[in-house]
Amino acid sequence: MIQDFLATHDYNWIQMLIVAIGYLMPIPLSIIAFNLWHHYRTERFIMGIKWVLLEIHIPRDVIKSPAAMELIFTNAFFHKSKKGFWEQFMMGAPWMWFSLEMVSIDGRVHFYIRTPTRIRDLVETQIYAQYPQAKVIEVDDYVFDIPQYKKGGNWDVWGCEFNKTKADFLPIRTYKNFGDDMKTGIKEEFKIDPITPTIEFLGSLPKGQQMWMQIIIRQNIKTYHSHRTGKHVDFYEAANEYIKDLLAPYTRTLKNDDATSSLGKMVAVPKYLEPVINIISEQLGQVHFDVGIRIITLSDKRLCTNDQFNNLRRDARLIFRQYSQPFSNELNRINSTQFDAPWADPTGLALDKIKKRMLDFYRLRTFFHPPLQYSIKYPAALSIFFPSNNPQIIVMSAEEIATIFHFPGMVSETPSFKRIESKIAKPPSNLPV
C-alpha cells in the first residue's frame, strides 16, 4: 500500500517528514494540553481551600520526649488516601498538606501550625491529647507584617531550602540516636534535647531581625524509578531495592555440586555497612511523609547593620547541623537566594526575582504545587529572567520530623521562649451555681 502511494505521488523525503510530523503533532499537543488542564484545575481547587494558623503556647513543665510529637504527626497529619482519575485530574484535588513553623520575631520564639480549617479540630485534639497543659489559639498570619521584597527597600531578605545529601531512605540523626537522654523519665537536667541549639539561636536574635522556618508535610506519594523493573515504585519498594543494591557485591549464590540448581544465597555484610542496613530497616517500620523545608531570614536596615544581616544568614545555614549523621544522611542547603560569582547574575534581575519568589512561596506555603511558571525547567541562558529553582521534595519519617520540630522540655530555658506559667485545668464540678 505504501509503495503504491509513493508510486502515484511525487513526494521527496523532506515532504514525507513534514507530513508525518503533521499527523503526529496532535499527540504531544494533547499531552501538553492535558497537563495544563490538570495544573489549572489543581490551582483552582487550592484557591478554594480555607486555612487557619494556630499558635501553640507551650507549658513550662513539658517532660515528654519527641515521641509525643511523633504520635501527633501520625494521628493528625497522615491522611492516607488514594485518588481516582476523576478526583485527581478532573477536579484537581491535591493531597492535603500542613505547615509546621518555628519563628523568631525580634528574638521571641513562636511555634505555629497551619492547617486547613476542616482539619483544625483534629489537630487541636491531638495536641491536647499529648500536651494537656498547652494552649492552642488562632492568630493572624505573621508573614504579611513584612512588605514584599524590593531592591533598595527597608528589609534585607535571604532564604534557602534544604534537601538530603544522600538517598531518601537514609535518615538523619534522630532523637533516638542521642541515646537514653531523650527518654521520658530521665531528669530534665540530664537531658540533651537536639532542638535546644535551634531554640537558643532563634531566641538570640536582636530587635529588627526575624527568622522563619517552615516544614511542609503531606502523606508520602513520591515515587522512584526502579532500575530492576523499569517501573515507578513507592518508597518502601525503592528502599528494599536500595538495600539489595548495597548488598549485591557481597552476595554469593550457593550451587549444587552438579551446578544445576541453587541452594540459596549467602550475604557477607561488611562491618561498615551494618549500621546503614540496620538504620534503613528500622526506618521502614515508620510512617513517612513528603517533606519540604524552607527558611527565611529578614533584617530591618533601619535597626541592623549589613554585617549583622550577613552574620544572621551565615548562621542560619547551619541550623540543622546537629542532625547530621556521617554514615547515614544530613540536610543540605539548596536554592539559596544568592549568587556566588558576579558573572552568574550580571544584570541583577535574577536575584531580585528569586528573593521575591522565596518570600511568596513561604507566604503561600507553596512546595508541592508551585505556580506554572516555576514548574518548567528553563534553559540556563534564560535563568536570568526566569529563575527555575524548583522546590525539591524529600521523604522523612515521623521520627525524623519530630526530631527537628517538637516542643522543648524544661531543659530549654531560653528567656525569650514564651511558656505558659500555670496549668490549664477544668473548674471543679461541685462549685455552687
C-alpha positions in Angstrom: 0.0 0.0 0.0 2.8 2.4 0.9 4.6 1.5 -2.3 1.5 2.2 -4.4 1.0 5.6 -2.6 4.7 6.6 -3.3 4.4 5.5 -6.9 1.4 7.6 -7.6 2.5 10.7 -5.6 5.8 12.6 -6.3 6.9 13.2 -2.6 10.5 13.6 -1.5 11.7 12.6 2.0 11.6 16.1 3.4 7.9 16.4 2.4 7.2 13.0 3.8 8.8 14.0 7.1 6.7 17.2 7.3 3.5 15.2 6.6 4.5 12.7 9.3 5.1 15.4 11.8 1.8 17.0 11.0 -0.1 13.7 11.6 1.8 13.0 14.9 1.7 16.5 16.3 -1.7 16.1 18.0 -0.1 13.5 20.4 2.4 15.8 22.1 0.0 18.7 21.9 -2.7 16.6 23.6 -0.3 15.7 26.4 0.7 19.4 26.9 -3.0 20.4 26.9 -3.9 17.7 29.4 -1.1 18.8 31.8 -2.0 22.4 31.5 -5.7 21.5 32.3 -4.6 19.5 35.3 -2.4 22.3 36.6 -5.3 24.8 36.1 -7.8 22.6 37.9 -5.4 22.0 40.8 -4.8 25.7 41.3 -8.5 26.4 41.2 -9.1 23.7 43.9 -6.3 25.1 46.1 -7.7 28.6 45.8 -10.9 27.3 47.4 -9.2 25.8 50.5 -9.6 27.7 53.7 -6.7 27.8 56.1 -6.1 28.7 59.7 -2.8 29.5 61.5 -2.6 28.1 65.0 0.0 29.2 67.6 0.9 26.7 70.3 1.8 28.1 73.7 4.0 25.6 75.4 3.6 24.7 79.1 6.6 25.1 81.3 6.6 21.5 82.6 7.0 19.6 79.3 8.6 16.3 80.3 7.6 14.2 77.3 10.1 13.1 74.6 9.7 13.9 70.9 7.8 10.6 70.7 4.7 12.6 71.7 5.1 14.9 68.7 5.7 11.8 66.5 2.3 10.5 67.6 0.7 13.8 66.8 2.1 13.7 63.2 0.9 10.1 62.7 -2.6 10.7 64.1 -3.4 14.3 62.9 -1.3 14.8 59.7 -1.0 11.4 58.0 -4.2 11.2 55.8 -3.6 8.1 53.8 -5.9 8.1 50.8 -6.0 7.2 47.1 -7.4 9.5 44.5 -9.1 8.2 41.3 -8.7 9.7 37.9 -11.7 12.0 38.1 -10.9 13.3 41.6 -7.2 13.9 40.8 -7.2 15.1 37.2 -10.7 16.4 36.5 -11.4 18.0 39.9 -7.7 18.8 40.6 -8.0 17.7 44.3 -4.4 17.5 45.8 -3.3 15.5 48.7 -3.7 17.8 51.8 -0.6 19.3 53.3 0.3 21.1 56.5 3.0 23.6 57.6 4.9 23.3 60.8 6.7 26.5 61.6 9.2 27.8 64.2 9.6 31.6 64.1 11.7 34.2 65.8 10.5 37.8 65.7 12.9 40.2 67.4 14.1 37.2 69.5 10.7 36.0 70.6 10.2 32.3 69.6 6.9 31.1 68.4 5.5 27.7 67.3 2.8 27.6 64.6 0.9 25.0 62.7 -1.0 26.0 59.5 -3.8 23.6 58.6 -7.0 23.5 56.5 -9.9 24.7 58.6 -11.8 21.4 58.1 -9.0 19.5 59.9 -8.5 22.1 62.7 -10.4 20.2 65.4 -8.5 17.0 64.7 -5.1 18.9 65.0 -6.2 20.6 68.3 -7.5 17.5 69.9 -4.3 15.5 69.1 -2.1 18.3 70.5 -4.2 18.5 73.7 -4.1 14.7 74.0 -0.3 14.7 74.3 0.1 18.1 75.9 -3.0 18.8 78.1 -1.5 22.0 79.6 -0.7 23.5 76.2 -2.8 26.4 74.7 -3.7 26.5 71.0 -5.1 29.8 69.7 -5.9 31.1 66.2 -3.7 34.0 65.2 -3.2 36.4 62.3 -0.6 35.4 59.8 2.7 37.0 60.7 4.2 36.7 57.2 2.2 39.7 56.0 3.6 42.0 58.6 6.7 42.3 56.3 6.3 44.0 53.0 7.2 42.3 49.7 11.0 42.4 49.0 12.0 45.4 47.0 15.6 46.3 46.0 16.5 49.4 47.9 13.7 48.8 50.4 13.9 48.8 54.2 14.3 45.0 54.6 17.1 42.6 53.7 15.9 39.1 52.7 17.8 35.8 52.4 16.3 32.4 52.2 17.1 28.8 51.2 15.6 25.3 51.1 17.0 22.0 52.3 17.3 18.5 50.9 19.0 15.3 51.9 22.6 14.9 50.7 22.0 11.1 50.1 19.0 8.9 49.2 15.7 9.5 51.0 15.9 6.0 52.5 18.8 7.1 54.7 17.6 9.0 57.7 19.2 12.0 59.5 20.2 11.7 63.1 17.0 11.4 65.2 16.3 11.9 68.9 16.6 8.1 69.4 20.2 8.3 68.2 21.1 10.5 71.1 21.0 7.5 73.5 18.8 7.5 76.6 18.9 11.2 77.0 15.5 11.9 75.4 13.6 9.1 77.1 10.6 10.1 79.3 11.5 9.6 82.9 15.1 11.0 82.6 15.5 14.1 84.8 15.4 17.2 82.8 18.8 18.5 83.9 20.4 15.3 82.4 18.6 15.5 79.0 20.3 16.6 75.8 17.5 17.9 73.5 18.7 18.2 69.9 16.3 21.1 69.3 17.8 23.2 72.0 20.5 24.8 69.8 17.8 25.9 67.4 15.7 27.4 70.1 18.7 29.2 71.6 19.7 30.6 68.3 16.2 31.8 67.5 16.0 33.4 70.9 19.3 35.3 70.4 18.1 37.5 67.5 18.1 41.2 68.3 15.3 43.7 67.6 14.9 44.2 63.9 15.8 40.7 62.8 13.5 37.8 62.1 13.9 34.1 61.1 11.1 32.0 59.7 11.4 28.2 59.4 8.7 26.1 57.8 8.4 22.3 57.4 5.7 21.4 54.9 4.4 17.8 55.0 1.9 15.6 53.4 1.4 11.8 53.1 4.1 10.1 51.2 3.2 9.8 47.5 6.6 10.3 46.0 7.7 7.6 43.6 11.0 6.3 42.4 12.3 4.8 39.2 13.2 1.1 39.6 16.3 0.1 37.7 15.2 -3.6 38.1 11.7 -3.4 36.7 11.8 -0.1 34.9 8.6 0.9 36.6 7.8 3.6 39.2 7.6 2.2 42.7 6.8 3.6 46.1 9.1 4.5 48.9 9.2 1.1 50.6 9.8 -0.9 47.4 12.5 1.5 46.4 14.2 1.2 49.9 14.3 -2.6 49.6 15.8 -2.3 46.2 18.4 0.2 47.6 19.3 -2.4 50.3 19.7 -5.1 47.7 21.9 -3.0 45.6 24.1 -2.2 48.6 24.5 -5.9 49.4 24.8 -7.1 45.8 28.7 -7.1 45.8 28.7 -9.2 49.0 26.0 -11.7 47.9 27.0 -15.1 46.7 24.7 -17.8 45.2 25.3 -21.3 46.5 25.1 -24.0 43.9 24.7 -27.8 44.0 27.7 -30.0 43.1 26.2 -30.5 39.6 25.5 -26.7 39.3 22.0 -27.4 38.0 20.2 -25.7 40.9 21.0 -23.3 43.7 20.8 -23.9 47.4 20.3 -20.3 48.3 22.2 -17.1 48.8 24.8 -16.1 51.3 25.3 -12.5 52.2 28.6 -11.4 54.0 27.8 -7.9 55.1 31.0 -5.9 55.9 31.1 -4.3 59.3 31.0 -0.7 58.0 27.7 -1.4 56.2 25.9 -3.0 59.1 24.8 0.4 60.7 23.5 1.6 57.3 21.4 -1.6 56.7 20.1 -1.6 60.3 19.1 2.1 60.2 17.2 1.7 56.9 15.5 -1.4 58.1 14.4 0.4 61.3 13.0 3.3 59.4 10.9 1.1 57.1 8.6 0.5 60.1 7.8 4.2 60.3 5.1 6.3 58.7 6.7 8.5 56.1 5.8 12.0 54.7 6.8 14.0 51.7 8.6 17.0 53.2 9.8 20.4 52.1 12.0 22.6 54.3 12.5 26.3 53.9 13.9 29.1 56.0 13.9 32.9 55.5 16.0 35.5 57.4 14.9 39.1 57.4 16.7 42.2 58.8 15.4 45.7 59.1 18.0 48.0 57.6 16.9 50.8 59.9 17.8 48.8 63.1 20.5 46.4 62.0 23.7 46.8 60.0 24.6 44.9 56.9 27.2 42.9 58.9 24.6 41.8 61.3 22.4 40.6 58.4 25.3 38.7 56.8 26.1 37.0 60.2 22.4 36.0 60.5 22.2 34.4 57.1 25.5 32.6 57.6 24.4 31.2 60.9 21.0 30.2 59.5 22.7 27.8 57.0 23.9 25.7 60.0 20.6 25.5 61.7 20.3 21.7 61.2 23.9 20.7 61.7 23.2 18.7 64.9 21.1 16.3 62.9 24.0 15.2 60.7 24.9 11.5 60.7 28.0 10.9 58.7 27.4 7.2 57.8 23.7 7.9 57.0 22.5 11.4 56.0 22.3 15.1 56.6 20.3 18.1 55.5 22.0 20.3 52.8 21.2 23.8 51.8 19.9 24.4 48.2 18.1 27.1 46.2 19.7 29.9 48.2 18.8 33.5 47.3 22.4 34.3 46.4 24.9 34.0 43.6 28.5 33.0 44.5 30.0 34.6 41.4 29.4 38.0 39.9 29.1 36.7 36.3 26.2 34.3 37.4 23.8 37.3 37.5 25.3 40.1 35.5 22.0 42.1 35.3 21.0 41.7 38.9 17.5 40.8 37.8 17.6 37.1 38.8 18.5 37.9 42.4 15.5 40.2 42.9 13.2 37.6 41.3 14.4 34.6 43.4 14.1 36.7 46.6 10.5 37.7 45.7 9.8 34.0 44.8 11.2 32.7 48.1 9.1 35.2 50.1 6.0 34.5 48.1 6.4 30.7 48.3 6.9 31.0 52.1 3.8 33.2 52.5 1.6 30.8 50.4 3.3 27.7 52.0 4.0 26.6 48.4 6.1 23.5 47.9 4.2 20.6 46.3 2.2 22.7 43.8 4.4 25.6 42.6 2.9 28.0 40.0 3.1 27.0 36.4 6.0 29.4 35.5 8.1 27.7 38.2 7.1 24.2 37.2 9.0 24.5 34.0 12.8 24.0 33.9 14.1 26.7 31.7 17.5 26.7 29.8 20.4 28.1 31.8 20.6 31.1 29.4 17.0 32.1 30.4 17.5 31.7 34.2 18.5 35.3 34.5 14.9 36.3 33.6 13.1 33.1 34.6 14.8 31.5 37.6 13.6 27.9 37.9 14.8 26.9 41.3 12.1 24.3 41.8 11.4 23.1 45.3 12.9 19.6 45.9 10.7 17.1 47.8 12.4 14.8 50.2 10.9 11.9 52.3 11.2 11.8 56.0 9.7 9.5 58.7 7.6 10.8 61.5 10.5 10.2 63.8 12.8 12.4 61.7 10.2 15.2 61.5 9.5 15.0 65.3 13.3 15.4 65.9 13.5 18.8 64.1 10.1 20.0 65.2 8.9 19.3 68.7 8.1 21.3 71.9 11.3 21.5 74.0 11.2 20.4 77.6 12.4 22.3 80.6 15.9 21.7 79.6 15.5 24.7 77.2 15.5 27.8 79.4 15.7 30.5 76.7 14.4 33.7 78.3 12.6 34.8 75.1 10.8 31.5 74.6 7.2 32.1 75.8 5.7 29.4 78.0 2.5 29.1 80.0 3.4 29.6 83.6 0.3 27.9 85.1 -1.5 24.7 84.2 -4.9 25.0 82.4 -7.4 22.8 84.3 -11.2 22.5 84.3 -13.1 24.0 87.3 -14.3 21.6 90.0 -17.7 20.1 89.4 -19.0 21.0 92.9 -18.9 24.8 92.6 -22.2 26.5 93.7 -24.4 27.8 90.9 
